[in-house]
């Protein structure tokens, strides 16, 4: 039981559930030794050999401020017993309820508990809050969503995201790793082999549900915001995949009478004291204020802060690494939607975007090459490599584009742009992708926002309704929420494509779309206020303790696009080596390497293939383990084909091998 100034660390504690399953917990206790409120983070990402560095920074800070920190590995992960059969199952929530009851019963806890997390942890904080456990008094949810179908890593606008396969491959690799024998004891090998043998192909689970059915409604708190009756601090970033969810969720919870605040910065999918692009904020300091108010009853005016604090970003050139600072200012909104926003409507006139003209007649054709989208970046940029959107000119050249005249004055976009139009399609299924771009005077193009619609879902996401070829369809596409200021002299660009690879799995056939130009309307939400500087402010992040880790090999992240003219084939490859790291405190060495390959013929959507190969090392001294997991998705003849395989090695000897092949009707 190591101690340090401000806290005592319990490296591994067992939480025994009612069915006998044990969950493994790492706990930081305040040095005062008296019962204190607790903060739970509940994840599948391994408290040892996974998130230790971040956990230490977070929970040492909380312990120094009088909170017990509890980091629990979910069933089937890390040192915890059992099997994880899918994400966000009722079993996951039930285990969390038992965990909260266990924490509240400990002598070091005063019975008041908060729950927090980013991404998966942010999801289940919302989901568990909706179950109303009596011990849970407040939550902080970061980079999460209230709607698992509309805004997660599976589908966007009814179109299947490539990340549906990518995330399944990632969790396949993450869950393939063994427990640490130092904590799990002699049972570690039995637990490991049982997991490897019983891991389900998550991709098959998710592809069974291409529509917004009860599978996705489960765990989507948008179904009834009033299920939550405790305070919620919701945090997100404009560069994150979940930028739509946060303002919608804040507005919905507020209207349901829930004490809620929202903070939206310029960040990608990271905690905002660790995120890029900068500026970062003192998120841990902000969190302690939140916990002080709702777990300790402090009258600190935490709800006097704005309902919604949002960062208005200044125009910037596209930066796929997002490593540079994003200049801007903080806005403070007391209600959503903001009464300061006024929409400006643009039409197509003279083959340009115009706000002061009659729309032109006629049709415009969209028939994109299948490799349109290579500059789109990762759907959810999180790993720290060059995975944000790049310069859009290559994709613009493969799209139907309309530009505005150079802007005569500064334009501040704040909210979700909306496109309405009528079109005809020559195929029963097709995708429509709309991008809004900031075109610099030298021609550089930066994506401001984008939206996607699978035309089979033009009437709703509950069921697919194929298009009658040639029939005129009324469609509406809401682009992602954003906040960006364009200076005079820049242009707005509206770009249409029928493909967005490798972010989207392509439609079954190459489609031609004919847009009725006279019907097209672009509504851009504009902030009507002078640029007077910050309207609210946040503390700078404090210096976190240095991570207890030794870097044995540095991370390496690359993205590469190649086009073979002879074969008319495009190949996009991703290589993410997260580096080899050893923790001196326990001697554990870990390394993860991901390799992704996407292939498609420029004119043949059926040629699309996605392959994922992960290597995971977990070692200490003479104890060495390695898993190799592979996932491959392809389509043809009306079916998807999913192939998965795993191999596990102990000391260089193969101890497990398994392959699966499943087909799924398109």
C-alpha positions as CSV (number, residue, x, y, z in Angstrom):
1,X,0.0,0.0,0.0
2,X,2.3,2.8,-1.2
3,X,1.8,6.3,0.2
4,X,2.8,9.7,-1.1
5,X,2.0,13.3,-0.1
6,X,-1.7,13.8,-0.5
7,X,-2.8,10.2,-1.0
8,X,-2.5,6.5,-0.3
9,X,-2.6,4.1,-3.2
10,X,-4.4,0.7,-3.1
11,X,-2.9,-0.9,-6.2
12,X,-5.5,-3.7,-6.6
13,X,-8.7,-4.3,-4.7
14,X,-11.4,-6.9,-5.6
15,X,-15.0,-6.0,-5.9
16,X,-17.0,-9.2,-5.7
17,X,-20.4,-9.0,-7.5
18,X,-23.5,-10.9,-6.7
19,X,-22.8,-13.6,-9.3
20,X,-19.3,-14.2,-8.0
21,X,-17.5,-12.2,-10.7
22,X,-14.7,-10.1,-9.3
23,X,-13.9,-6.6,-10.7
24,X,-10.4,-5.2,-10.2
25,X,-10.1,-1.7,-8.8
26,X,-7.2,0.7,-8.3
27,X,-7.9,3.2,-5.5
28,X,-6.4,6.5,-4.4
29,X,-7.3,7.6,-0.9
30,X,-6.9,11.1,0.6
31,X,-4.2,11.3,3.3
32,X,-6.6,12.7,5.9
33,X,-7.8,9.2,6.6
34,X,-11.5,10.2,7.2
35,X,-14.4,9.2,5.1
36,X,-14.5,11.2,1.9
37,X,-16.6,11.4,-1.3
38,X,-15.5,9.2,-4.1
39,X,-15.1,9.5,-7.9
40,X,-15.5,6.4,-10.1
41,X,-14.1,5.9,-13.6
42,X,-15.3,2.6,-15.1
43,X,-13.6,1.4,-18.3
44,X,-12.5,-1.6,-20.3
45,X,-9.0,-0.1,-21.0
46,X,-6.9,-1.8,-18.3
47,X,-6.0,0.1,-15.2
48,X,-2.6,-1.7,-15.4
49,X,-0.9,-1.7,-18.8
50,X,-3.4,0.8,-20.1
51,X,-4.4,4.1,-18.6
52,X,-2.1,4.3,-15.5
53,X,-0.3,7.5,-16.5
54,X,-3.5,9.4,-17.0
55,X,-5.2,7.8,-14.0
56,X,-2.4,8.8,-11.7
57,X,-2.5,12.4,-12.9
58,X,-6.3,12.6,-12.4
59,X,-6.8,10.7,-9.2
60,X,-3.7,12.0,-7.4
61,X,-5.1,15.5,-8.0
62,X,-8.5,14.5,-6.7
63,X,-7.1,12.8,-3.6
64,X,-5.1,15.9,-2.8
65,X,-8.4,17.8,-2.9
66,X,-10.2,15.4,-0.6
67,X,-11.7,12.7,-2.9
68,X,-11.2,9.0,-3.1
69,X,-10.5,8.0,-6.7
70,X,-11.7,4.6,-7.9
71,X,-10.6,3.2,-11.3
72,X,-12.4,0.0,-12.1
73,X,-11.8,-2.4,-15.0
74,X,-15.0,-3.7,-16.5
75,X,-15.9,-7.4,-16.6
76,X,-13.7,-9.3,-19.1
77,X,-10.9,-6.7,-19.2
78,X,-7.6,-6.2,-17.3
79,X,-7.5,-8.2,-14.1
80,X,-11.3,-8.4,-13.8
81,X,-13.1,-11.7,-14.1
82,X,-15.7,-12.7,-16.7
83,X,-16.3,-11.9,-20.3
84,X,-17.2,-8.7,-22.1
85,X,-19.7,-9.6,-24.8
86,X,-20.4,-6.1,-26.2
87,X,-20.4,-2.4,-25.4
88,X,-22.9,-0.7,-23.1
89,X,-24.9,-3.9,-22.3
90,X,-27.3,-4.0,-19.4
91,X,-24.8,-6.3,-17.7
92,X,-22.2,-3.4,-17.8
93,X,-24.7,-1.0,-16.1
94,X,-25.7,-3.6,-13.5
95,X,-22.1,-4.2,-12.6
96,X,-21.6,-0.5,-12.2
97,X,-24.6,-0.3,-9.8
98,X,-23.1,-3.0,-7.7
99,X,-19.7,-1.2,-7.8
100,X,-21.3,2.0,-6.6
101,X,-22.9,0.2,-3.7
102,X,-19.6,-1.4,-2.8
103,X,-17.8,1.9,-2.8
104,X,-20.4,3.6,-0.7
105,X,-20.1,0.8,1.9
106,X,-16.3,1.2,2.3
107,X,-15.0,2.8,5.5
108,X,-13.1,5.4,3.5
109,X,-16.2,6.6,1.6
110,X,-18.8,9.0,3.1
111,X,-21.5,7.6,0.7
112,X,-21.4,10.4,-1.9
113,X,-20.1,9.3,-5.3
114,X,-19.4,11.0,-8.6
115,X,-18.8,9.3,-11.9
116,X,-16.7,10.5,-14.8
117,X,-15.1,9.4,-18.0
118,X,-14.2,10.2,-21.5
119,X,-15.7,8.3,-24.5
120,X,-16.7,4.9,-23.2
121,X,-16.5,6.2,-19.6
122,X,-18.5,9.2,-20.6
123,X,-21.1,7.0,-22.2
124,X,-21.6,4.8,-19.2
125,X,-21.6,7.7,-16.8
126,X,-24.7,9.0,-18.6
127,X,-26.2,5.5,-18.8
128,X,-25.7,4.7,-15.1
129,X,-27.0,8.1,-14.1
130,X,-30.2,7.3,-16.0
131,X,-30.6,4.2,-13.8
132,X,-30.7,6.5,-10.7
133,X,-28.5,4.7,-8.2
134,X,-28.9,6.5,-4.8
135,X,-25.2,6.7,-4.2
136,X,-24.5,8.6,-7.5
137,X,-24.8,12.4,-6.9
138,X,-23.2,14.0,-10.0
139,X,-21.4,13.1,-13.2
140,X,-18.8,14.5,-15.6
141,X,-19.1,13.2,-19.2
142,X,-16.4,14.0,-21.8
143,X,-16.5,13.3,-25.5
144,X,-19.6,11.2,-25.3
145,X,-23.1,11.1,-26.9
146,X,-26.7,10.8,-25.9
147,X,-27.6,8.9,-29.2
148,X,-25.6,5.7,-29.9
149,X,-26.9,5.5,-33.5
150,X,-26.7,9.1,-34.7
151,X,-23.4,10.0,-33.0
152,X,-21.1,7.1,-32.3
153,X,-18.5,5.2,-34.2
154,X,-21.0,2.9,-36.1
155,X,-23.2,4.9,-38.4
156,X,-23.4,8.5,-39.5
157,X,-26.5,9.7,-41.4
158,X,-27.6,6.1,-41.8
159,X,-24.3,5.3,-43.6
160,X,-22.0,2.7,-42.1
161,X,-18.7,4.2,-40.9
162,X,-15.5,2.3,-41.6
163,X,-14.8,2.9,-37.9
164,X,-17.6,0.3,-37.3
165,X,-15.0,-2.3,-38.4
166,X,-12.0,-0.3,-37.1
167,X,-13.3,-0.1,-33.5
168,X,-14.4,-3.7,-33.5
169,X,-10.8,-4.6,-34.5
170,X,-9.4,-2.3,-31.8
171,X,-11.5,-3.8,-29.0
172,X,-10.6,-7.3,-30.3
173,X,-7.0,-6.4,-29.7
174,X,-7.5,-4.6,-26.4
175,X,-9.5,-7.5,-24.9
176,X,-7.0,-10.1,-26.2
177,X,-4.4,-9.1,-23.6
178,X,-3.8,-11.2,-20.5
179,X,-4.3,-10.3,-16.9
180,X,-1.1,-9.4,-15.0
181,X,-0.1,-12.5,-12.9
182,X,1.3,-10.1,-10.3
183,X,-2.3,-9.1,-9.5
184,X,-4.4,-12.0,-10.8
185,X,-2.3,-14.8,-9.4
186,X,-2.1,-18.3,-10.8
187,X,-5.5,-18.0,-12.5
188,X,-4.2,-15.5,-15.1
189,X,-3.6,-18.1,-17.9
190,X,-7.0,-19.7,-17.5
191,X,-8.7,-16.3,-17.5
192,X,-6.7,-15.3,-20.6
193,X,-7.4,-18.4,-22.6
194,X,-11.1,-18.3,-21.7
195,X,-11.3,-14.7,-23.0
196,X,-9.5,-15.5,-26.2
197,X,-11.8,-18.5,-26.9
198,X,-15.0,-16.6,-26.2
199,X,-14.5,-13.1,-27.6
200,X,-17.4,-12.5,-30.0
201,X,-16.9,-10.7,-33.3
202,X,-18.3,-7.3,-32.3
203,X,-18.5,-6.1,-35.9
204,X,-21.0,-8.8,-36.7
205,X,-23.1,-7.7,-33.7
206,X,-23.1,-4.1,-34.9
207,X,-23.8,-4.9,-38.6
208,X,-26.9,-6.8,-37.6
209,X,-28.4,-3.4,-36.7
210,X,-28.1,-1.0,-39.7
211,X,-31.2,0.9,-38.6
212,X,-31.9,2.8,-35.4
213,X,-33.7,0.0,-33.5
214,X,-33.9,-1.0,-29.9
215,X,-30.3,-2.2,-29.9
216,X,-29.1,1.4,-30.3
217,X,-31.9,3.0,-28.3
218,X,-30.6,1.1,-25.3
219,X,-28.1,3.3,-23.6
220,X,-29.2,6.4,-25.6
221,X,-30.3,8.9,-22.9
222,X,-31.8,11.0,-25.7
223,X,-34.8,8.6,-25.4
224,X,-35.7,10.4,-22.1
225,X,-33.5,13.0,-20.7
226,X,-35.7,13.1,-17.6
227,X,-34.4,9.7,-16.6
228,X,-31.3,11.6,-15.3
229,X,-32.0,13.5,-12.1
230,X,-28.5,14.5,-11.0
231,X,-26.1,17.3,-12.1
232,X,-24.2,16.8,-15.4
233,X,-21.1,18.5,-16.6
234,X,-20.7,17.7,-20.3
235,X,-17.4,18.5,-22.1
236,X,-16.4,18.1,-25.7
237,X,-14.3,19.4,-28.6
238,X,-15.0,20.7,-32.1
239,X,-12.4,18.3,-33.5
240,X,-14.1,15.3,-31.9
241,X,-16.6,13.0,-33.6
242,X,-19.2,13.8,-30.9
243,X,-19.5,17.6,-31.5
244,X,-23.2,17.4,-32.4
245,X,-24.1,15.5,-29.2
246,X,-22.9,18.0,-26.6
247,X,-25.0,21.1,-27.5
248,X,-28.0,18.9,-28.2
249,X,-27.6,17.0,-24.9
250,X,-27.0,20.2,-22.8
251,X,-30.2,21.7,-24.3
252,X,-32.2,18.5,-23.7
253,X,-31.1,18.0,-20.1
254,X,-31.6,21.7,-19.3
255,X,-35.1,21.6,-20.7
256,X,-35.8,18.5,-18.6
257,X,-34.8,20.4,-15.5
258,X,-31.4,18.7,-14.9
259,X,-28.7,21.0,-13.5
260,X,-26.3,20.9,-16.4
261,X,-23.3,22.8,-17.9
262,X,-21.5,22.3,-21.2
263,X,-17.9,23.2,-22.2
264,X,-16.9,22.9,-25.9
265,X,-13.3,23.6,-26.8
266,X,-11.2,23.3,-30.0
267,X,-10.0,19.8,-29.0
268,X,-9.9,16.4,-30.5
269,X,-11.0,13.3,-28.6
270,X,-9.0,13.9,-25.4
271,X,-9.4,15.2,-21.9
272,X,-9.1,19.0,-22.2
273,X,-6.1,19.4,-19.9
274,X,-4.2,17.0,-22.2
275,X,-5.8,17.7,-25.6
276,X,-4.7,19.3,-28.9
277,X,-5.0,21.7,-30.5
278,X,-4.4,24.1,-27.6
279,X,-5.5,26.1,-25.7
280,X,-6.0,23.6,-23.0
281,X,-8.0,24.3,-19.8
282,X,-7.6,23.4,-16.2
283,X,-10.1,20.5,-16.5
284,X,-9.1,18.9,-13.2
285,X,-9.5,22.2,-11.4
286,X,-12.9,22.6,-13.0
287,X,-13.8,19.1,-12.0
288,X,-13.0,19.6,-8.4
289,X,-15.2,22.7,-8.4
290,X,-18.0,20.5,-9.7
291,X,-17.4,17.7,-7.2
292,X,-17.1,20.3,-4.3
293,X,-20.6,21.6,-5.1
294,X,-22.4,18.3,-5.6
295,X,-20.5,15.8,-3.4
296,X,-19.5,18.1,-0.6
297,X,-22.3,20.7,-0.7
298,X,-20.0,23.7,-1.2
299,X,-21.7,26.9,-2.0
300,X,-19.1,27.8,-4.7
301,X,-21.4,29.3,-7.3
302,X,-20.5,26.5,-9.8
303,X,-23.9,27.0,-11.5
304,X,-23.3,30.7,-12.0
305,X,-21.0,29.8,-14.9
306,X,-22.7,29.9,-18.4
307,X,-24.9,27.0,-19.4
308,X,-22.7,26.5,-22.4
309,X,-19.2,27.8,-22.9
310,X,-18.0,27.4,-26.4
311,X,-14.7,28.3,-28.1
312,X,-15.0,30.4,-31.3
313,X,-12.1,29.3,-33.4
314,X,-10.3,31.7,-35.7
315,X,-9.9,30.5,-39.3
316,X,-6.8,28.3,-39.8
317,X,-5.1,26.3,-42.5
318,X,-5.8,22.6,-42.4
319,X,-3.4,20.7,-40.1
320,X,-3.7,17.0,-40.2
321,X,-1.6,16.7,-37.0
322,X,-3.6,19.4,-35.1
323,X,-0.5,20.0,-33.1
324,X,-0.6,23.8,-33.4
325,X,-2.5,26.2,-31.3
326,X,-6.0,27.2,-32.5
327,X,-6.5,30.9,-31.8
328,X,-9.9,32.0,-30.7
329,X,-12.1,33.2,-27.9
330,X,-14.6,31.8,-25.4
331,X,-18.3,32.5,-25.8
332,X,-20.8,32.3,-22.9
333,X,-24.4,31.2,-23.7
334,X,-27.2,31.3,-21.1
335,X,-29.6,29.3,-23.3
336,X,-29.6,27.0,-26.3
337,X,-30.1,27.5,-29.1
338,X,-28.3,30.8,-28.7
339,X,-30.6,33.9,-29.2
340,X,-27.6,35.6,-30.7
341,X,-27.5,33.4,-33.7
342,X,-29.2,34.3,-36.9
343,X,-29.3,32.1,-40.0
344,X,-28.2,33.3,-43.4
345,X,-29.5,31.5,-46.4
346,X,-27.4,30.9,-49.5
347,X,-28.6,29.7,-52.9
348,X,-26.9,28.6,-56.1
349,X,-26.9,31.5,-58.6
350,X,-24.4,31.9,-61.5
351,X,-22.8,28.6,-60.4
352,X,-21.8,30.3,-57.1
353,X,-23.0,30.5,-53.5
354,X,-25.1,33.7,-53.2
355,X,-27.1,35.2,-50.4
356,X,-28.7,38.0,-52.4
357,X,-29.9,36.4,-55.7
358,X,-32.6,34.3,-57.2
359,X,-31.6,30.6,-57.5
360,X,-30.6,29.3,-60.9
361,X,-32.6,26.7,-62.7
362,X,-31.3,23.4,-64.0
363,X,-29.6,20.3,-62.6
364,X,-26.1,19.6,-61.4
365,X,-24.6,16.1,-61.5
366,X,-22.6,14.4,-58.7
367,X,-20.9,11.2,-59.5
368,X,-17.7,11.0,-57.4
369,X,-14.8,8.6,-57.8
370,X,-14.8,6.1,-55.0
371,X,-11.6,7.5,-53.5
372,X,-13.2,10.9,-52.8
373,X,-12.6,11.5,-49.1
374,X,-8.9,10.7,-48.6
375,X,-8.4,14.2,-47.0
376,X,-11.2,13.7,-44.5
377,X,-9.0,12.4,-41.7
378,X,-10.1,9.8,-39.1
379,X,-13.8,9.8,-38.1
380,X,-12.7,10.1,-34.5
381,X,-9.3,11.6,-34.3
382,X,-7.8,10.3,-31.0
383,X,-4.4,8.6,-31.4
384,X,-2.2,11.6,-31.8
385,X,-1.0,11.0,-35.3
386,X,-1.8,12.9,-38.5
387,X,-5.5,11.9,-38.3
388,X,-7.3,15.2,-38.5
389,X,-8.7,16.5,-41.8
390,X,-6.1,17.8,-44.2
391,X,-6.2,20.3,-47.0
392,X,-9.5,19.6,-48.9
393,X,-8.4,20.6,-52.4
394,X,-7.9,17.0,-53.5
395,X,-11.4,16.0,-52.4
396,X,-12.8,19.3,-53.7
397,X,-11.5,18.4,-57.2
398,X,-13.5,15.2,-57.1
399,X,-16.7,16.9,-55.9
400,X,-19.3,19.3,-57.2
401,X,-18.3,22.6,-55.6
402,X,-19.9,26.1,-55.3
403,X,-17.9,29.0,-53.9
404,X,-19.1,32.3,-52.5
405,X,-17.6,35.6,-53.5
406,X,-14.8,36.8,-51.1
407,X,-16.4,37.7,-47.8
408,X,-16.7,41.5,-47.4
409,X,-16.7,41.2,-43.6
410,X,-15.9,38.8,-40.8
411,X,-18.3,35.9,-40.6
412,X,-18.7,33.9,-37.3
413,X,-20.4,30.5,-37.8
414,X,-21.9,29.1,-34.6
415,X,-24.0,26.0,-34.7
416,X,-25.0,23.4,-37.3
417,X,-25.3,24.4,-41.0
418,X,-28.2,22.9,-42.8
419,X,-28.7,21.9,-46.5
420,X,-32.1,21.3,-48.1
421,X,-32.5,20.2,-51.7
422,X,-34.3,18.0,-54.1
423,X,-32.4,15.4,-56.2
424,X,-32.8,12.3,-58.3
425,X,-30.7,9.2,-58.0
426,X,-30.2,6.4,-60.6
427,X,-29.7,3.7,-58.0
428,X,-31.8,2.3,-55.1
429,X,-29.0,3.1,-52.6
430,X,-26.6,6.0,-52.5
431,X,-24.8,8.4,-50.2
432,X,-24.8,12.1,-50.2
433,X,-21.9,13.9,-48.5
434,X,-21.9,17.6,-48.0
435,X,-18.8,19.6,-46.9
436,X,-18.6,23.3,-45.9
437,X,-15.1,24.6,-46.4
438,X,-13.1,27.8,-45.6
439,X,-11.2,28.7,-48.8
440,X,-8.2,30.9,-48.1
441,X,-7.1,33.6,-50.6
442,X,-4.3,31.3,-52.0
443,X,-6.8,28.5,-52.6
444,X,-6.1,26.3,-49.5
445,X,-9.3,24.6,-48.4
446,X,-10.0,23.7,-44.7
447,X,-13.1,21.7,-43.8
448,X,-15.4,23.7,-41.5
449,X,-18.1,21.0,-41.1
450,X,-19.7,18.1,-43.0
451,X,-22.8,16.0,-43.1
452,X,-23.7,12.6,-44.5
453,X,-27.0,11.0,-45.6
454,X,-27.7,7.5,-46.8
455,X,-30.6,8.2,-49.1
456,X,-32.3,5.0,-48.0
457,X,-32.7,6.8,-44.7
458,X,-34.1,10.1,-46.1
459,X,-37.4,9.6,-44.3
460,X,-35.8,8.5,-41.0
461,X,-33.4,6.1,-39.5
462,X,-35.9,3.5,-38.2
463,X,-35.9,1.6,-41.5
464,X,-34.2,1.6,-44.9
465,X,-36.5,2.7,-47.7
466,X,-34.7,2.2,-51.1
467,X,-34.9,5.0,-53.6
468,X,-37.0,4.6,-56.7
469,X,-34.4,5.5,-59.5
470,X,-35.3,8.7,-61.2
471,X,-37.8,9.8,-58.5
472,X,-37.4,13.3,-57.1
473,X,-36.5,13.2,-53.4
474,X,-36.7,16.0,-50.9
475,X,-33.7,15.7,-48.5
476,X,-32.3,17.5,-45.5
477,X,-28.7,17.1,-44.3
478,X,-27.6,18.7,-41.0
479,X,-23.9,19.3,-40.9
480,X,-21.9,19.0,-37.7
481,X,-22.0,21.7,-35.1
482,X,-19.0,24.0,-35.2
483,X,-17.8,27.5,-34.2
484,X,-15.3,29.2,-36.6
485,X,-14.7,32.8,-37.6
486,X,-13.8,33.5,-41.3
487,X,-12.0,36.8,-42.0
488,X,-12.8,39.1,-44.9
489,X,-11.4,37.9,-48.2
490,X,-12.0,34.2,-47.5
491,X,-14.7,32.3,-49.4
492,X,-17.3,29.7,-48.3
493,X,-17.2,26.5,-50.3
494,X,-20.1,24.0,-50.5
495,X,-18.9,20.6,-51.8
496,X,-21.1,17.6,-52.7
497,X,-19.9,14.1,-53.3
498,X,-21.4,10.6,-53.5
499,X,-18.4,8.9,-51.8
500,X,-16.3,9.6,-48.7
501,X,-13.7,6.8,-48.5
502,X,-12.1,5.5,-46.3
503,X,-14.4,7.2,-43.7
504,X,-17.6,5.6,-45.1
505,X,-18.1,2.1,-46.4
506,X,-19.3,2.8,-50.0
507,X,-22.8,2.3,-51.3
508,X,-23.3,-1.0,-53.2
509,X,-23.2,0.7,-56.6
510,X,-21.6,3.8,-58.0
511,X,-24.5,6.3,-58.2
512,X,-25.2,9.4,-60.1
513,X,-27.1,12.2,-58.3
514,X,-28.8,15.0,-60.1
515,X,-29.4,18.0,-57.8
516,X,-32.2,20.4,-58.6
517,X,-30.3,23.7,-58.3
518,X,-33.3,25.9,-57.8
519,X,-34.3,23.9,-54.7
520,X,-30.9,24.0,-52.9
521,X,-30.7,26.1,-49.8
522,X,-27.7,26.4,-47.4
523,X,-28.6,27.8,-44.0
524,X,-25.5,29.0,-42.1
525,X,-26.0,29.9,-38.4
526,X,-24.1,33.2,-37.8
527,X,-23.3,34.8,-34.5
528,X,-24.5,38.4,-34.5
529,X,-22.0,39.9,-32.0
530,X,-18.9,42.0,-32.2
531,X,-15.5,40.3,-31.5
532,X,-15.0,41.8,-28.0
533,X,-12.7,39.1,-26.5
534,X,-13.4,36.3,-24.1
535,X,-16.9,36.2,-22.5
536,X,-15.8,33.5,-20.0
537,X,-12.4,32.1,-18.9
538,X,-10.9,28.9,-17.5
539,X,-7.8,28.3,-15.4
540,X,-4.7,27.0,-17.1
541,X,-4.1,23.3,-16.4
542,X,-1.8,22.7,-13.5
543,X,1.4,20.8,-14.0
544,X,0.5,17.1,-13.6
545,X,3.0,14.7,-11.9
546,X,5.4,13.1,-14.3
547,X,4.2,9.7,-15.5
548,X,5.8,6.7,-13.8
549,X,7.0,5.2,-17.1
550,X,10.1,4.5,-19.1
551,X,9.9,5.0,-22.8
552,X,11.7,2.1,-24.5
553,X,10.7,3.0,-28.0
554,X,9.0,6.2,-29.3
555,X,5.6,6.2,-30.9
556,X,5.4,6.3,-34.6
557,X,2.2,7.3,-36.5
558,X,1.9,7.5,-40.3
559,X,-0.8,7.8,-42.9
560,X,-0.1,7.0,-46.6
561,X,-2.2,7.2,-49.7
562,X,-1.2,5.5,-53.0
563,X,-3.0,5.3,-56.4
564,X,-2.1,2.6,-58.9
565,X,-3.0,4.0,-62.3
566,X,-2.6,0.6,-64.1
567,X,-4.8,-1.2,-61.7
568,X,-7.1,1.8,-61.0
569,X,-6.8,0.9,-57.3
570,X,-6.4,3.2,-54.3
571,X,-4.7,2.1,-51.1
572,X,-4.8,4.0,-47.8
573,X,-2.6,2.7,-45.0
574,X,-2.4,3.6,-41.4
575,X,0.5,2.7,-39.1
576,X,0.2,3.4,-35.4
577,X,3.0,2.2,-33.1
578,X,2.2,3.5,-29.7
579,X,5.7,2.8,-28.4
580,X,7.0,0.4,-25.9
581,X,6.6,1.6,-22.3
582,X,7.7,0.1,-19.0
583,X,6.3,1.1,-15.6
584,X,9.2,1.1,-13.1
585,X,6.8,0.7,-10.2
586,X,5.6,-2.8,-11.3
587,X,8.1,-3.7,-14.2
588,X,5.3,-4.2,-16.7
589,X,6.2,-3.6,-20.4
590,X,3.4,-2.9,-22.9
591,X,3.3,-2.1,-26.5
592,X,0.5,-1.8,-29.1
593,X,0.9,-1.6,-32.9
594,X,-2.0,-1.1,-35.3
595,X,-1.8,-1.5,-39.0
596,X,-4.8,-0.6,-41.2
597,X,-5.1,-1.1,-44.9
598,X,-8.0,0.1,-47.1
599,X,-8.3,-0.7,-50.8
600,X,-10.8,0.4,-53.4
601,X,-11.1,0.7,-57.1
602,X,-11.7,4.3,-58.2
603,X,-14.8,3.2,-60.1
604,X,-15.9,0.1,-58.3
605,X,-17.4,0.3,-54.8
606,X,-17.7,-3.5,-54.6
607,X,-13.9,-3.7,-54.6
608,X,-13.7,-2.1,-51.2
609,X,-11.7,-4.1,-48.6
610,X,-10.6,-3.1,-45.1
611,X,-8.0,-5.0,-43.1
612,X,-6.8,-4.5,-39.5
613,X,-3.9,-6.1,-37.8
614,X,-3.0,-5.4,-34.2
615,X,0.0,-6.6,-32.2
616,X,-0.2,-6.4,-28.4
617,X,2.8,-7.2,-26.1
618,X,2.5,-7.5,-22.3
619,X,5.8,-8.6,-20.6
620,X,7.8,-8.6,-17.4
621,X,11.2,-10.1,-17.2
622,X,11.0,-13.7,-18.5
623,X,7.2,-13.6,-18.7
624,X,6.4,-12.6,-22.2
625,X,3.0,-12.6,-24.0
626,X,1.9,-11.4,-27.4
627,X,-1.3,-11.5,-29.3
628,X,-1.8,-11.0,-33.0
629,X,-5.4,-10.1,-34.0
630,X,-6.7,-9.6,-37.5
631,X,-10.0,-8.4,-38.9
632,X,-11.0,-8.2,-42.6
633,X,-14.2,-6.8,-44.1
634,X,-15.2,-7.0,-47.7
635,X,-18.4,-7.1,-49.7
636,X,-19.6,-8.8,-52.9
637,X,-22.5,-10.6,-54.3
638,X,-24.9,-8.8,-51.9
639,X,-23.2,-10.0,-48.7
640,X,-20.6,-8.6,-46.3
641,X,-17.9,-11.1,-45.4
642,X,-16.3,-10.7,-41.9
643,X,-13.1,-12.6,-41.2
644,X,-11.4,-12.5,-37.8
645,X,-8.4,-14.3,-36.4
646,X,-6.4,-14.3,-33.2
647,X,-3.1,-15.9,-32.2
648,X,-1.7,-15.8,-28.7
649,X,1.9,-16.5,-27.7
650,X,3.5,-17.1,-24.3
651,X,7.3,-17.1,-24.2
652,X,7.3,-17.4,-28.0
653,X,5.1,-20.5,-28.0
654,X,1.7,-20.5,-29.7
655,X,-0.9,-21.2,-27.0
656,X,-4.1,-20.2,-28.8
657,X,-5.4,-19.8,-32.4
658,X,-8.8,-19.1,-33.6
659,X,-10.4,-18.0,-36.9
660,X,-14.0,-17.0,-37.7
661,X,-15.8,-16.2,-40.9
662,X,-19.3,-14.8,-41.0
663,X,-21.5,-13.4,-43.7
664,X,-24.0,-10.6,-43.3
665,X,-26.6,-9.6,-45.8
666,X,-26.2,-6.0,-47.0
